[in-house]
Amino acid sequence: MNAIPSPSSSPRRPPHRELPPEFPGAARYAEEELEAVARVVRNRSPFRYYGPRFGGEVRELEREFARFLASAPGEPWPESSPFQVTAVNSGTGALEVALDALGVGEGDEVLVQGFMWISSISAIVRQRAIPVLVDSDDTLNMDPAEIRRRVGPRTRVVIPVPMLGGCARIGALMATVRELNIERAREGLPVIRVLEDCAQSMGAHAFGTPGSVTPTAPEGIHRVGTFGDAAIFSLQINKNITAGEGGLVVSRDPGIARRIEALHNAGYARDGETPTNWYGDTPIGWGHGRRLGEIQGALARVQLRRLDPLLEAMRSSHDRIEAHLRSLGLATRARADATHPGDTGYYCQFHLPERGDGDEARLRRGRAVAAALGEFGLRPWFLHDFEVHVYYNIEPLVGRWPLNGGGPWPEATGAQDSRYGYDRGTLPHLDRWLTSTVGINIPSVLTPEDEAYIRAALSWVVSTTVGA
């Protein structure tokens, strides 16, 4: 991280300008969304499986999202898809259903990064499994090189979380898991599955070979959520498309997809197009009751058709603002793949220059920069303070709060494991990035004038606060 060059002339403080809302999908709500909601209301059929004039909105959303995932950048959606999709009522619910479908249970271990949303942790704990943290690389996502030393005999799942629209090095991660599974097969240990938590990265692309045991598609460019054994997406208001709340669970494995569909409902599999019972006929487990409603399904269908143009606009704005930050002498968050088209552009992050400061000085400076950007309405976060997106800010995790009846951590039996640490300092590489990184939101509907204002505000803050 280089020092900030002294500007030849100090920039002027720009007058305040109101920026568009930070919610990418909601910012584009229009008459089509109103008509979608009205259609369901007119049909008086808000339940996803039947009604007076049932429209099948959620069913069509699932089919359309499967086609979307199979599409290449800039290409039409194919008519068929290898993926099966189940819509649920939240991203958190999607994680819980997916972990259940992958067989995670009491005493199992799930590897997850320390920069995520709290649901990535809580979903593990609610399965009475133990979260094992994995350090991050310069993408701020899970470092593939760190996975091997965190794996143990009870590891069942790895959860990479492409945070804030930025992809992990998923190709290297999948290659590592395949190597581990070859070794585990020789040792008679369970297969490790990969669950992609793509709640914040719908529409991103990455490079690699999908498949945790054997390749399931050729090496190349694929949408995130298609590399692992299962993936989840969110429809909450902060996400790239939104129905207010909701989620999607995806798998290309027919057996896993069957379990997902059954468990999100009443725990019965709906084998065939016309099961005897609407909830399914073959019991396979305890259901979660996570069904999505038709109003949300109809909204999400409209939003999905907006997604690729929305991402194109957001990426373009992000690239111009990121280039401006680099012109000011700041390093920006590394990208696993800046092309094809790569990350979603939702959030622009930059690193404060190293000064050899102690921890308290780094925290003061990060907070001062975020506060200065906040005066201009740029919605900044100093990542160290990014609430429950950061492992050591999650009090129940640091304190290993038990579930009712105890667990999942094994202190009661006297067992200890150094991998079950959650205090700050557990992930030294991530911790260093968090205390030197500030980010700003990139709205999906920025005008050239909005972008000019953001660049001017960044220039002012870099000159007066970062470089001070």
C-alpha positions in Angstrom: 0.0 0.0 0.0 1.7 3.1 -1.2 1.8 6.5 0.4 -0.6 9.2 -0.9 1.2 11.6 -3.2 1.0 15.3 -2.3 -1.6 16.9 -4.6 -0.3 19.8 -6.7 -3.3 21.8 -5.8 -5.9 21.1 -3.1 -9.3 20.1 -4.4 -12.4 22.2 -3.5 -15.0 20.8 -1.2 -18.0 20.0 -3.4 -21.5 21.2 -2.4 -23.8 18.5 -1.0 -25.8 16.4 -3.5 -28.5 13.9 -2.7 -27.5 10.5 -4.2 -29.9 7.8 -5.4 -30.9 5.1 -2.9 -28.4 2.3 -2.2 -30.9 -0.5 -3.0 -30.0 -1.8 -6.5 -33.2 -3.6 -7.4 -35.7 -1.4 -5.5 -34.3 1.7 -7.1 -35.6 0.4 -10.4 -39.2 -0.5 -9.2 -41.7 0.7 -11.8 -45.1 -0.1 -13.3 -44.1 -3.7 -14.2 -43.6 -4.5 -10.5 -47.0 -2.9 -9.7 -48.7 -4.9 -12.4 -47.0 -8.1 -11.1 -48.4 -7.6 -7.6 -51.8 -6.6 -9.0 -51.9 -9.8 -11.1 -51.6 -12.0 -8.0 -54.1 -9.9 -6.1 -56.6 -10.0 -8.9 -56.2 -13.8 -9.0 -56.7 -14.0 -5.2 -54.1 -16.7 -5.1 -51.1 -15.6 -3.0 -50.1 -19.1 -1.9 -47.4 -20.8 -4.1 -49.1 -24.2 -4.6 -52.8 -23.5 -5.2 -55.5 -20.9 -5.1 -58.8 -19.8 -6.8 -56.9 -18.7 -10.0 -53.5 -20.1 -9.3 -50.8 -18.4 -11.5 -47.7 -20.4 -10.6 -45.5 -17.3 -10.1 -43.0 -18.9 -7.8 -42.8 -22.0 -10.0 -42.0 -19.8 -13.0 -39.4 -17.8 -11.0 -37.6 -21.0 -10.2 -37.6 -22.1 -13.8 -36.5 -18.7 -15.0 -33.7 -18.4 -12.5 -32.4 -21.8 -13.4 -32.2 -20.6 -17.1 -30.5 -17.4 -15.9 -27.8 -19.3 -14.0 -27.0 -21.4 -17.2 -26.5 -18.3 -19.3 -23.2 -16.9 -20.5 -22.3 -13.2 -20.0 -24.3 -11.1 -22.4 -26.1 -14.0 -23.9 -29.9 -14.9 -23.9 -31.0 -17.4 -21.3 -31.0 -21.0 -22.7 -34.3 -22.8 -22.9 -33.0 -25.7 -20.7 -30.8 -25.7 -17.6 -28.9 -28.3 -15.5 -29.9 -26.5 -12.4 -32.9 -27.0 -10.1 -34.1 -24.0 -8.0 -36.3 -23.8 -4.9 -37.6 -20.4 -3.8 -37.8 -19.8 0.0 -38.8 -16.9 2.2 -35.4 -15.6 3.1 -31.7 -15.9 2.5 -31.2 -17.1 6.0 -33.8 -19.8 5.5 -32.1 -20.7 2.2 -28.8 -21.4 4.1 -30.6 -23.5 6.8 -32.4 -25.6 4.2 -29.3 -26.1 2.1 -27.2 -27.2 5.1 -29.9 -29.6 6.1 -30.1 -31.0 2.6 -26.4 -31.5 2.5 -26.6 -33.6 5.7 -25.0 -31.3 8.2 -25.9 -32.1 11.8 -24.8 -32.2 15.4 -21.0 -32.2 15.9 -20.2 -31.6 12.2 -17.8 -28.8 11.2 -18.5 -26.2 8.5 -15.7 -24.0 7.2 -16.7 -20.3 6.7 -14.9 -17.0 6.2 -14.8 -14.3 8.9 -16.2 -11.5 6.6 -19.8 -12.4 5.9 -23.3 -11.7 7.2 -24.2 -13.2 10.5 -26.7 -15.7 8.9 -23.7 -17.5 7.4 -22.7 -18.4 11.0 -26.1 -18.7 12.6 -27.3 -21.2 10.0 -24.4 -23.5 10.9 -25.0 -23.2 14.6 -28.8 -23.8 14.2 -27.9 -27.2 12.6 -25.9 -27.9 15.8 -22.8 -27.8 13.8 -19.6 -26.0 14.6 -18.3 -23.0 12.5 -14.6 -23.1 11.8 -13.2 -19.8 10.5 -10.9 -19.6 7.5 -8.7 -16.6 6.8 -9.1 -14.4 3.8 -6.8 -13.3 0.9 -6.7 -9.8 -0.8 -10.2 -10.3 -2.2 -11.4 -10.3 1.4 -13.0 -13.6 0.7 -12.0 -17.1 1.7 -8.4 -17.9 0.9 -8.1 -21.2 -0.9 -4.6 -21.7 0.5 -6.0 -21.6 4.0 -8.6 -24.3 3.7 -6.4 -27.3 4.1 -5.1 -26.4 7.5 -8.6 -25.8 8.8 -10.1 -29.1 7.6 -10.7 -31.9 10.1 -12.2 -35.4 10.1 -15.6 -33.9 10.9 -15.6 -31.2 8.2 -18.7 -31.6 6.1 -19.2 -28.4 4.2 -17.2 -25.3 3.0 -19.1 -22.0 2.6 -17.4 -19.4 0.5 -19.2 -16.0 0.7 -18.5 -13.6 -2.3 -19.0 -10.5 -0.2 -20.4 -7.2 -1.4 -20.5 -8.4 -5.0 -16.8 -9.4 -5.0 -15.9 -13.0 -6.1 -13.6 -15.3 -4.3 -10.9 -17.2 -6.2 -13.5 -20.0 -6.6 -11.6 -21.9 -9.2 -8.7 -22.5 -6.8 -11.1 -23.2 -3.9 -12.9 -25.9 -5.9 -9.6 -27.5 -7.0 -8.5 -27.6 -3.3 -11.7 -29.3 -2.2 -11.5 -31.9 -5.0 -7.9 -32.7 -3.9 -9.1 -33.1 -0.3 -11.9 -35.3 -1.3 -9.5 -37.7 -3.2 -7.5 -38.0 0.0 -10.6 -38.4 2.2 -11.9 -41.2 0.0 -8.6 -43.1 0.7 -9.0 -42.5 4.4 -12.7 -43.4 4.5 -13.8 -39.9 5.5 -17.0 -38.2 4.4 -17.0 -36.1 1.3 -16.7 -32.3 1.8 -19.4 -30.4 0.0 -19.3 -26.7 -1.1 -22.2 -24.4 -0.4 -21.9 -21.0 -2.1 -23.5 -18.2 -0.1 -24.2 -15.8 -3.0 -26.7 -13.6 -1.1 -24.7 -10.5 -2.0 -23.4 -11.5 -5.5 -26.3 -12.5 -7.8 -25.2 -12.2 -11.4 -21.4 -12.2 -10.8 -19.2 -14.5 -12.9 -16.0 -16.3 -12.0 -13.4 -18.6 -13.6 -12.8 -22.2 -12.7 -14.0 -25.8 -12.8 -17.3 -26.6 -11.0 -17.6 -29.7 -8.9 -16.4 -30.7 -5.4 -15.7 -34.4 -6.1 -15.4 -34.6 -9.9 -15.8 -31.8 -12.5 -19.5 -31.1 -13.3 -18.8 -28.6 -16.1 -15.7 -27.7 -18.1 -13.2 -25.1 -16.9 -14.3 -21.7 -17.9 -16.4 -18.7 -16.9 -19.6 -19.5 -14.9 -22.0 -17.5 -12.9 -21.4 -17.7 -9.1 -23.6 -20.2 -7.5 -22.9 -22.9 -10.1 -19.5 -24.1 -8.8 -20.4 -25.9 -5.7 -22.9 -28.7 -4.7 -25.5 -26.1 -3.7 -25.8 -22.3 -3.5 -28.1 -19.7 -2.1 -29.2 -16.3 -3.1 -31.2 -13.5 -1.3 -34.0 -11.3 -2.4 -33.8 -8.9 0.6 -34.0 -5.2 -0.2 -30.2 -4.6 -0.1 -29.6 -7.2 -2.8 -29.2 -6.8 -6.6 -32.9 -7.8 -7.1 -35.5 -7.7 -4.4 -38.9 -8.8 -3.5 -38.5 -7.2 0.0 -37.5 -10.6 1.4 -36.9 -14.1 0.0 -34.2 -16.5 -1.1 -33.3 -19.1 -3.8 -31.6 -22.4 -3.2 -29.8 -24.0 -6.2 -28.2 -27.4 -7.0 -27.4 -29.2 -10.2 -27.3 -32.5 -8.2 -30.8 -34.1 -8.6 -30.6 -35.9 -5.2 -29.6 -32.7 -3.3 -32.2 -30.7 -5.2 -34.9 -33.2 -4.2 -33.9 -32.9 -0.6 -33.9 -29.1 -0.8 -37.4 -28.9 -2.3 -38.8 -31.3 0.3 -37.1 -29.8 3.3 -38.1 -26.2 2.4 -41.7 -27.3 2.6 -43.1 -30.1 4.9 -40.3 -32.6 4.5 -42.0 -34.7 1.9 -40.6 -35.0 -1.7 -42.9 -34.0 -4.5 -41.8 -36.7 -7.0 -43.4 -36.2 -10.4 -45.4 -33.3 -11.8 -48.7 -34.2 -10.0 -48.1 -35.5 -6.5 -51.1 -36.8 -4.6 -50.6 -34.3 -1.9 -49.6 -30.7 -2.7 -46.7 -30.9 -0.1 -45.4 -34.2 -1.5 -45.8 -37.9 -0.9 -42.5 -39.3 0.2 -41.2 -38.3 3.6 -37.5 -37.7 3.8 -37.0 -35.4 6.8 -38.4 -32.6 9.0 -39.6 -29.7 6.9 -38.7 -26.0 7.5 -41.9 -24.4 6.2 -39.9 -21.9 4.2 -42.2 -21.4 1.3 -42.1 -18.2 -0.7 -45.4 -16.4 -1.5 -46.8 -15.7 -5.0 -46.6 -11.9 -4.6 -42.9 -12.1 -3.9 -42.4 -14.6 -6.7 -44.1 -12.2 -9.2 -42.0 -9.3 -8.0 -38.8 -11.3 -8.3 -39.6 -12.4 -11.8 -39.8 -8.8 -13.0 -36.7 -7.9 -11.2 -34.7 -10.9 -12.6 -35.4 -9.5 -16.1 -33.8 -6.2 -15.0 -30.7 -7.8 -13.5 -28.2 -7.9 -16.4 -28.8 -4.3 -17.5 -28.7 -3.3 -13.8 -25.3 -5.0 -13.3 -23.9 -3.4 -16.5 -24.7 0.0 -15.1 -23.4 -0.7 -11.6 -20.2 -2.2 -12.9 -19.6 0.7 -15.2 -20.0 3.2 -12.4 -17.9 1.1 -10.1 -15.0 0.9 -12.6 -14.9 4.6 -13.2 -15.0 5.4 -9.4 -12.4 2.7 -8.7 -10.1 4.1 -11.4 -10.4 7.6 -9.8 -9.4 6.1 -6.4 -6.3 4.6 -8.0 -5.5 7.9 -9.6 -5.5 9.4 -6.1 -2.8 6.9 -5.1 -5.0 4.4 -3.2 -5.0 0.7 -3.7 -8.4 -1.0 -4.2 -9.8 -4.4 -3.2 -8.3 -7.1 -5.4 -10.5 -8.8 -7.8 -10.4 -12.5 -8.5 -11.4 -11.8 -12.1 -12.0 -8.3 -13.4 -13.4 -9.5 -16.7 -16.1 -11.7 -18.1 -17.6 -9.6 -16.4 -16.5 -10.7 -12.9 -17.8 -8.8 -9.8 -21.2 -7.1 -9.6 -19.9 -3.6 -8.8 -22.1 -3.2 -5.8 -19.5 -1.9 -3.4 -16.2 0.0 -4.0 -13.5 -0.6 -1.4 -10.1 1.0 -1.0 -7.2 0.5 1.4 -5.7 3.2 3.5 -1.9 3.6 3.1 0.4 1.9 5.6 2.2 4.2 8.0 3.5 1.7 10.5 0.8 2.8 12.9 -0.3 0.9 15.9 -3.8 -0.6 16.2 -5.5 2.3 17.9 -4.1 4.8 15.4 -5.3 2.6 12.5 -8.8 2.4 14.0 -8.9 6.2 14.6 -7.9 6.9 11.0 -10.3 4.4 9.5 -13.2 5.9 11.5 -12.2 9.4 10.6 -12.1 8.6 6.9 -15.5 6.9 7.0 -17.0 9.9 9.0 -15.6 12.3 6.5 -17.2 10.4 3.6 -20.4 10.1 5.5 -20.7 13.9 5.5 -21.2 13.7 1.7 -23.8 11.0 1.9 -21.6 8.3 0.3 -22.8 5.6 2.8 -19.3 4.5 3.8 -18.2 1.8 6.1 -14.9 1.3 7.8 -14.9 -2.4 7.6 -13.6 -3.1 11.1 -16.9 -1.5 12.3 -19.1 -3.2 9.8 -21.4 -4.6 12.4 -22.2 -8.3 12.2 -20.5 -8.7 8.8 -17.3 -9.2 10.9 -16.7 -12.3 12.9 -15.3 -10.6 16.0 -18.3 -8.2 16.2 -20.8 -11.1 16.6 -21.1 -11.4 20.4 -22.9 -14.7 20.4 -20.1 -16.2 18.3 -17.2 -14.8 20.3 -19.0 -16.0 23.5 -20.0 -19.4 21.9 -23.6 -18.9 23.1 -25.2 -22.3 23.3 -28.5 -23.3 21.7 -31.4 -24.4 24.0 -30.3 -27.7 25.5 -26.6 -26.9 24.9 -24.2 -27.2 22.0 -22.9 -27.1 19.4 -19.5 -26.5 20.9 -18.2 -29.5 22.9 -17.0 -27.8 26.1 -19.4 -29.8 28.1 -17.5 -32.9 27.3 -14.1 -31.3 28.0 -13.1 -31.5 24.3 -11.1 -28.5 23.0 -10.0 -27.5 19.5 -7.8 -24.6 18.7 -9.8 -24.1 15.5 -12.9 -23.1 17.5 -11.6 -19.6 18.3 -13.6 -16.5 17.4 -11.9 -13.6 19.1 -10.3 -10.8 17.1 -6.9 -12.1 16.1 -8.1 -15.5 15.0 -7.8 -14.5 11.3 -4.7 -12.2 11.1 -4.8 -11.6 7.4 -8.4 -10.6 7.4 -8.0 -8.5 10.5 -5.3 -6.5 8.9 -7.5 -5.8 5.8 -10.5 -4.9 8.0 -8.5 -2.2 9.9 -7.2 -0.6 6.7 -10.2 -0.7 4.3 -13.1 1.7 3.7 -15.9 1.1 1.3 -18.7 3.0 -0.4 -21.9 1.8 -1.9 -22.4 2.1 -5.7 -26.1 2.8 -6.5 -27.4 1.1 -9.7 -28.9 4.4 -11.2 -26.0 6.9 -10.9 -26.0 9.7 -13.4 -22.8 11.3 -14.8 -23.4 14.2 -12.4 -23.7 11.8 -9.4 -20.5 10.1 -10.4 -18.7 13.5 -10.7 -19.9 14.4 -7.2 -18.7 11.1 -5.8 -15.2 11.6 -7.4 -15.0 15.2 -6.1 -16.0 14.0 -2.5 -13.4 11.3 -2.6 -10.7 13.7 -3.8 -11.6 16.1 -1.0 -11.5 13.4 1.7 -8.3 11.9 0.4 -6.6 15.3 0.4 -7.9 16.4 3.8 -8.3 13.2 5.8 -6.5 10.2 4.3 -3.4 12.2 3.3 -3.4 14.4 6.4 
